[in-house]
Amino acid sequence: MTPVELSRTVLHAVRRAVDEGELSVTVPERAVVTPPGPGGCGDYATNIALQLAGAAGQPPRRVAEILRARLAGEAFIGEVVVTGPGFLNFSLERNASPLLVEEILRRGRRYGHAEGFSGTVVRLRCPAEVRAVVVTDALARVLRSQGDLVRVECEGRPAPEWEIVLGVDSSRSGSHSGSHPGSHSGSHAGSHPGSHSGSHPQTRPSRPSPLPDLNVTVHPVPVPAPGDPLPLGRDAARWALLYPAAHDRPRIPGDHLAQRETNPLFRVRYAHARTRALLRNAADLGFHPEPGPVSDAEALLAALGDHPRILTTTATHRSPDRLARHLVAVADTTLPLLPAVLPLGEEKPSAAHRARLALAEAAGTVLAGGLSLLGIDAPDHL
């Protein structure tokens, strides 16, 4: 069960409690599900009971107990525990991996993306400095994946080679006034909410945004002189500028082109390419992926299940480096699984092989989708 699915399950429990007269509240549009904090337990937690307690006129722990009774028997939820003032903590069934893999393979690279317009218009402003422009470009992609309408304003015109080499869309990065989403502003409109590439014109919402515009200034530590990321090429240069946190100085040139394990970008792209190679090899052997239980893959399953939350957190904190570090974690938990995917010697493909192949495909899908949001290619051959 992914955080998104768990959020929907929690909201369903709230609706049932309202329908049955135990809670008198307006069902919220979203239940925030995160890893448990200090004092919590299990895999995930939510503060929905604290959120509803005031409107319900009941103590948070009472609201939590009402919801716990409805959530304890849900599929793929092993245990529900109330902690602290009223946090609901969930331990998932260990055999929930097939559902997660099915969800990832169904959504493809859009796994973790929002459905439709969020109602939020974000105006990103940045100086005409290469790292600021690339970080803004990547942040806009992530925000759009979460359903936000994004407009970019740059103080000055980005250098043409930033578009040619680094893939920055200068048509939307130049200075402009930035009109209301219901008005016409030509080529400066953001891309469609939820788009994974962020490279196509925005289909504007039919009514004005119900929320005020968010104005965000993107100003990371610039590239140190005389550093120039352009000789690294698009993928390595973007990674070099995006992987460090905004307050850290990027290393130019660094080892971003080195094909060895010490290079995080190489590990991410290598893990993706290996999953694609395994799919090709399995097809040659006559078997295909089929989601099922996989043993000794808890760390990878946790990382894949956390992907939607990472995208939301990246958008909320305006920090593409969070997504980059998450992709490294996914790659590092994927690689140990891969040697056991294909049968060895005269061994026949089994259900376990098909399940591991499906999990590997899901991991590769998450890696490719995350890299695309950073504006970085995920080659099938490396």
C-alpha positions as CSV (number, residue, x, y, z in Angstrom):
1,M,0.0,0.0,0.0
2,T,1.5,3.3,-1.1
3,P,1.1,6.5,1.0
4,V,-1.4,7.8,-1.6
5,E,-3.5,4.7,-1.3
6,L,-3.3,4.8,2.5
7,S,-4.4,8.4,2.4
8,R,-7.5,7.4,0.4
9,T,-8.2,4.6,2.8
10,V,-8.1,7.0,5.8
11,L,-10.5,9.4,4.0
12,H,-12.8,6.5,3.3
13,A,-12.8,5.6,7.0
14,V,-13.7,9.3,7.8
15,R,-16.6,9.2,5.3
16,R,-17.9,6.0,6.9
17,A,-17.7,7.5,10.4
18,V,-19.6,10.5,9.1
19,D,-22.2,8.4,7.3
20,E,-22.8,6.3,10.4
21,G,-23.2,9.4,12.6
22,E,-20.1,8.9,14.8
23,L,-18.4,12.1,13.4
24,S,-20.0,15.3,12.4
25,V,-17.3,16.9,10.2
26,T,-16.7,17.9,6.6
27,V,-14.5,15.2,5.0
28,P,-11.2,16.8,4.0
29,E,-9.9,16.5,0.5
30,R,-6.6,15.0,1.7
31,A,-5.1,13.0,4.6
32,V,-1.4,13.6,5.1
33,V,0.4,10.3,5.5
34,T,4.1,10.4,6.5
35,P,6.7,8.2,8.2
36,P,6.0,8.1,12.0
37,G,7.7,10.8,14.1
38,P,9.2,10.5,17.6
39,G,7.0,8.4,19.8
40,G,5.3,6.8,16.8
41,C,5.5,3.3,15.4
42,G,5.0,1.2,12.3
43,D,5.4,2.2,8.7
44,Y,3.3,5.4,8.4
45,A,1.3,7.8,10.5
46,T,-1.3,10.5,10.1
47,N,-2.6,13.4,12.2
48,I,-6.1,13.3,10.7
49,A,-7.7,12.9,14.1
50,L,-6.0,16.0,15.4
51,Q,-7.1,17.8,12.3
52,L,-10.8,16.8,12.7
53,A,-11.1,17.0,16.5
54,G,-12.1,20.7,16.8
55,A,-14.8,20.5,14.2
56,A,-16.0,17.1,15.6
57,G,-16.2,18.5,19.1
58,Q,-14.4,15.5,20.5
59,P,-10.9,14.9,21.9
60,P,-8.4,13.9,19.3
61,R,-7.8,10.5,20.8
62,R,-11.5,9.7,20.7
63,V,-11.6,10.7,17.0
64,A,-8.5,8.5,16.5
65,E,-10.2,5.5,18.1
66,I,-13.3,5.9,16.0
67,L,-11.1,5.8,12.9
68,R,-8.9,3.0,14.2
69,A,-11.8,0.7,14.5
70,R,-12.6,1.2,10.8
71,L,-9.1,1.0,9.6
72,A,-7.9,-2.1,11.5
73,G,-9.6,-4.5,9.2
74,E,-8.6,-2.9,5.9
75,A,-6.6,-5.0,3.4
76,F,-2.8,-4.7,3.6
77,I,-3.0,-2.9,7.0
78,G,-1.6,-5.2,9.6
79,E,-2.0,-3.1,12.7
80,V,-3.3,0.4,13.7
81,V,-2.0,2.0,16.9
82,V,-3.0,5.3,18.4
83,T,-0.1,7.2,20.0
84,G,0.5,10.6,21.6
85,P,-2.4,13.0,21.5
86,G,-4.1,11.1,18.7
87,F,-1.8,10.1,15.9
88,L,-2.8,7.0,13.9
89,N,0.1,4.7,13.2
90,F,0.0,2.0,10.6
91,S,2.0,-1.2,10.2
92,L,1.5,-2.7,6.7
93,E,1.2,-6.3,5.9
94,R,4.5,-7.6,4.5
95,N,2.7,-9.3,1.6
96,A,1.5,-5.9,0.3
97,S,4.3,-5.7,-2.2
98,P,2.3,-6.9,-5.2
99,L,-0.2,-4.0,-4.8
100,L,2.6,-1.4,-4.7
101,V,4.3,-2.9,-7.7
102,E,1.0,-3.1,-9.6
103,E,0.3,0.6,-8.8
104,I,3.8,1.7,-10.1
105,L,3.5,-0.3,-13.3
106,R,0.0,1.0,-13.9
107,R,1.0,4.6,-13.4
108,G,4.4,4.3,-15.1
109,R,6.6,7.4,-14.9
110,R,3.6,9.3,-13.5
111,Y,3.6,7.3,-10.3
112,G,3.5,9.8,-7.5
113,H,2.0,12.6,-9.7
114,A,-1.1,14.4,-8.6
115,E,-4.4,13.9,-10.5
116,G,-5.5,17.3,-11.9
117,F,-5.0,20.9,-10.9
118,S,-4.1,21.5,-7.3
119,G,-5.6,25.0,-7.2
120,T,-2.2,26.5,-6.5
121,V,-0.4,29.0,-8.8
122,V,3.4,29.3,-8.0
123,R,5.5,32.1,-9.4
124,L,9.2,31.2,-9.4
125,R,11.7,33.9,-9.6
126,C,15.5,33.4,-10.0
127,P,18.6,35.4,-11.0
128,A,20.1,34.8,-14.5
129,E,22.8,32.5,-13.0
130,V,23.2,29.0,-14.4
131,R,22.6,27.0,-11.2
132,A,19.6,29.1,-10.2
133,V,18.0,28.7,-13.6
134,V,18.6,24.9,-13.7
135,V,17.2,24.5,-10.1
136,T,14.2,26.6,-11.0
137,D,13.6,24.5,-14.2
138,A,13.7,21.3,-12.2
139,L,11.6,22.7,-9.4
140,A,9.0,23.8,-11.9
141,R,8.8,20.3,-13.3
142,V,8.3,18.8,-9.8
143,L,5.6,21.4,-8.9
144,R,3.7,20.7,-12.1
145,S,3.8,17.0,-11.3
146,Q,2.0,17.8,-8.1
147,G,-0.8,19.7,-10.0
148,D,0.5,23.2,-9.5
149,L,0.4,25.9,-12.2
150,V,3.9,27.3,-12.5
151,R,5.2,30.6,-13.9
152,V,8.9,31.4,-14.1
153,E,10.4,34.8,-14.0
154,C,14.1,35.3,-14.5
155,E,16.0,38.5,-13.7
156,G,17.6,38.9,-17.1
157,R,17.7,36.6,-20.1
158,P,19.3,33.1,-19.6
159,A,22.3,32.4,-21.9
160,P,21.2,30.6,-25.1
161,E,23.6,27.7,-24.4
162,W,21.8,26.9,-21.2
163,E,18.8,26.0,-23.4
164,I,20.9,24.2,-26.0
165,V,23.1,22.2,-23.6
166,L,21.2,22.1,-20.3
167,G,17.7,21.8,-21.7
168,V,16.3,24.9,-19.9
169,D,13.3,26.3,-21.7
170,S,14.2,29.9,-22.2
171,S,10.8,30.7,-23.7
172,R,9.4,30.5,-20.2
173,S,12.5,31.7,-18.3
174,G,12.7,35.2,-19.5
175,S,11.3,38.1,-17.5
176,H,7.6,38.8,-17.8
177,S,4.8,40.1,-15.7
178,G,3.0,36.8,-15.1
179,S,-0.7,37.0,-15.6
180,H,-3.6,35.4,-13.8
181,P,-4.2,31.8,-14.7
182,G,-7.5,32.8,-16.3
183,S,-5.9,35.4,-18.6
184,H,-3.7,35.0,-21.6
185,S,0.1,35.4,-21.3
186,G,1.3,33.7,-24.4
187,S,4.4,31.5,-24.3
188,H,5.0,32.1,-20.6
189,A,2.3,29.7,-19.4
190,G,3.4,26.7,-17.3
191,S,3.0,23.1,-18.5
192,H,0.0,20.9,-17.8
193,P,-0.3,20.0,-14.1
194,G,1.0,16.5,-13.6
195,S,3.0,16.6,-16.8
196,H,6.3,14.6,-16.2
197,S,8.3,16.6,-18.7
198,G,7.2,20.1,-18.0
199,S,7.8,21.0,-21.7
200,H,4.4,21.5,-23.2
201,P,2.0,24.5,-23.1
202,Q,-0.4,24.6,-20.1
203,T,-4.1,23.9,-20.5
204,R,-5.3,26.6,-18.1
205,P,-8.0,25.9,-15.5
206,S,-11.5,27.1,-16.5
207,R,-11.9,29.2,-13.3
208,P,-9.6,31.4,-11.2
209,S,-7.4,29.7,-8.6
210,P,-9.2,29.5,-5.2
211,L,-5.8,30.1,-3.5
212,P,-3.5,33.1,-3.6
213,D,-0.5,32.9,-5.8
214,L,2.7,31.7,-4.1
215,N,5.8,33.8,-4.9
216,V,9.0,31.9,-4.5
217,T,12.5,33.2,-5.0
218,V,15.0,30.5,-6.0
219,H,18.6,31.6,-5.1
220,P,20.9,28.6,-4.4
221,V,24.6,29.1,-3.8
222,P,25.9,29.9,-7.3
223,V,28.5,28.0,-9.3
224,P,32.0,29.0,-8.1
225,A,34.1,31.0,-10.5
226,P,35.6,29.9,-12.9
227,G,33.5,26.8,-12.9
228,D,31.5,26.0,-16.0
229,P,29.1,23.1,-15.9
230,L,28.4,23.1,-19.7
231,P,31.4,20.8,-20.6
232,L,29.8,18.1,-18.6
233,G,26.8,17.9,-21.0
234,R,23.2,18.1,-20.1
235,D,22.7,15.1,-17.8
236,A,25.9,15.3,-15.7
237,A,25.7,19.1,-15.5
238,R,22.1,19.2,-14.3
239,W,22.9,16.5,-11.7
240,A,26.0,18.5,-10.5
241,L,23.8,21.5,-10.0
242,L,20.8,19.8,-8.5
243,Y,22.2,17.0,-6.3
244,P,23.8,19.4,-3.6
245,A,21.4,21.1,-1.3
246,A,20.7,24.8,-2.2
247,H,23.0,26.0,0.6
248,D,25.9,23.8,-0.6
249,R,28.4,24.8,-3.2
250,P,28.3,22.5,-6.3
251,R,31.5,20.7,-7.4
252,I,32.5,21.6,-10.9
253,P,33.6,19.4,-12.7
254,G,33.7,16.8,-9.9
255,D,33.4,13.1,-10.9
256,H,30.0,13.4,-12.5
257,L,31.1,11.7,-15.7
258,A,32.9,8.9,-14.0
259,Q,31.3,5.5,-14.5
260,R,32.1,4.1,-11.1
261,E,30.2,3.4,-7.9
262,T,31.4,6.5,-6.2
263,N,29.4,8.6,-8.7
264,P,25.8,8.8,-7.5
265,L,24.4,9.7,-10.9
266,F,26.1,6.6,-12.4
267,R,24.6,4.4,-9.8
268,V,21.1,5.7,-10.5
269,R,21.4,5.4,-14.2
270,Y,23.2,2.0,-14.0
271,A,20.4,0.6,-11.8
272,H,17.8,1.8,-14.3
273,A,19.7,0.3,-17.3
274,R,20.2,-3.0,-15.5
275,T,16.4,-3.3,-14.8
276,R,15.8,-2.8,-18.5
277,A,18.5,-5.3,-19.5
278,L,16.8,-7.9,-17.2
279,L,13.5,-7.4,-18.8
280,R,15.1,-8.0,-22.2
281,N,16.9,-11.1,-21.0
282,A,13.8,-12.5,-19.3
283,A,11.8,-12.1,-22.5
284,D,14.5,-14.1,-24.3
285,L,14.0,-16.8,-21.7
286,G,10.3,-16.8,-22.3
287,F,9.0,-15.2,-19.1
288,H,7.6,-11.8,-18.1
289,P,7.2,-9.8,-14.9
290,E,4.2,-10.7,-12.6
291,P,3.8,-8.8,-9.3
292,G,3.9,-11.1,-6.3
293,P,5.5,-11.4,-2.8
294,V,9.3,-10.8,-2.7
295,S,11.4,-11.7,0.3
296,D,14.4,-9.7,1.5
297,A,13.3,-6.6,-0.4
298,E,11.8,-4.5,2.5
299,A,14.2,-1.6,2.0
300,L,13.5,-1.3,-1.7
301,L,9.7,-1.6,-1.2
302,A,9.9,1.1,1.5
303,A,11.8,3.4,-0.8
304,L,9.4,2.8,-3.7
305,G,6.4,3.3,-1.5
306,D,7.9,6.6,-0.2
307,H,8.3,8.1,-3.7
308,P,4.9,10.0,-3.7
309,R,5.8,11.5,-0.4
310,I,9.2,12.5,-1.6
311,L,7.7,14.3,-4.6
312,T,5.3,16.2,-2.4
313,T,8.1,17.1,0.1
314,T,10.4,18.2,-2.8
315,A,7.6,20.5,-4.1
316,T,6.7,21.8,-0.6
317,H,10.3,22.6,0.4
318,R,11.3,23.7,-3.1
319,S,14.3,21.4,-3.0
320,P,15.1,19.2,-6.0
321,D,18.1,17.8,-4.1
322,R,15.6,15.8,-2.0
323,L,14.4,14.0,-5.1
324,A,18.0,13.4,-6.3
325,R,19.0,11.9,-3.0
326,H,15.9,9.7,-2.9
327,L,16.8,8.3,-6.4
328,V,20.2,7.4,-5.1
329,A,18.5,5.5,-2.2
330,V,16.2,3.7,-4.6
331,A,19.2,2.7,-6.8
332,D,21.2,1.5,-3.8
333,T,18.4,-0.7,-2.6
334,T,17.6,-2.0,-6.2
335,L,21.1,-3.2,-7.2
336,P,21.4,-5.9,-4.5
337,L,18.1,-7.4,-5.7
338,L,19.1,-7.7,-9.4
339,P,21.5,-10.8,-9.3
340,A,18.6,-13.0,-8.1
341,V,16.1,-11.9,-10.8
342,L,17.0,-14.4,-13.5
343,P,17.1,-18.2,-13.1
344,L,20.6,-19.6,-12.9
345,G,21.9,-22.5,-15.0
346,E,19.2,-25.1,-15.7
347,E,16.8,-23.5,-13.2
348,K,13.3,-22.9,-14.6
349,P,11.6,-19.5,-14.2
350,S,9.4,-19.5,-11.2
351,A,6.7,-17.3,-9.6
352,A,9.5,-15.9,-7.4
353,H,11.6,-14.9,-10.5
354,R,8.5,-13.2,-12.1
355,A,7.8,-11.3,-8.9
356,R,11.4,-10.1,-8.6
357,L,11.4,-9.1,-12.2
358,A,8.2,-7.1,-11.7
359,L,9.8,-5.4,-8.6
360,A,12.9,-4.6,-10.7
361,E,10.8,-3.1,-13.4
362,A,8.9,-1.0,-10.9
363,A,12.2,0.2,-9.4
364,G,13.5,1.1,-12.9
365,T,10.2,3.0,-13.6
366,V,10.6,5.1,-10.5
367,L,14.2,5.9,-11.3
368,A,13.3,6.9,-14.9
369,G,10.3,9.0,-13.7
370,G,12.4,10.8,-11.1
371,L,15.3,11.5,-13.4
372,S,12.8,12.9,-16.0
373,L,11.5,15.4,-13.4
374,L,15.1,16.5,-12.9
375,G,15.5,16.9,-16.6
376,I,17.9,14.0,-16.9
377,D,17.8,11.1,-19.4
378,A,17.5,7.5,-18.2
379,P,19.0,5.4,-21.0
380,D,18.1,1.8,-21.4
381,H,21.6,0.9,-22.3
382,L,24.6,2.1,-20.3
